[in-house]
Amino acid sequence: MSEAANSSRHVVKELEIADQMKKRIVPVRLERFEATGAFCYYTRAMHFYPWSREPDLVISRISEQVRNAKSASP
């Protein structure tokens, strides 16, 4: 998540497609900014990982989510 992503129409389309395909979205906040519009809609209720604090911990937690999602898939 970044100001550039927030203002990118392509990122919004990717979020829309992921939502339509029922894909899990795991936001990683790269910088502080105010999310707006569709970007805000698709990321507002989600827990995000703050990259700037502990990148290794973020990678570990995302890896864990991926492993859990894969084991939960039919």
DALINPE-V791621 format. One record per pair of residues at least 4 apart in sequence whose ideal C-beta (glycine too) atoms are under 6 Angstrom apart, sorted by sequence separation. I is the first residue (numbers start at 1). J is the second residue. D is the distance in whole Angstrom. If there is no record, write none. Layout:
BEGIN
((I	J	D) (I	J	D))
END
This chain:
BEGIN
((1	5	6) (35	39	5) (36	40	5) (40	44	5) (51	55	6) (18	23	4) (35	40	4) (5	11	5) (18	25	6) (51	58	6) (35	43	6) (49	58	4) (27	43	5) (27	46	5) (29	48	5) (27	48	4) (28	49	5) (29	50	5) (30	51	5) (28	51	5) (1	27	5) (12	38	4) (12	39	6) (15	42	4) (1	29	4) (2	30	5) (2	31	5) (6	35	6) (3	33	4) (6	39	5) (26	62	6) (26	65	6) (24	69	6))
END
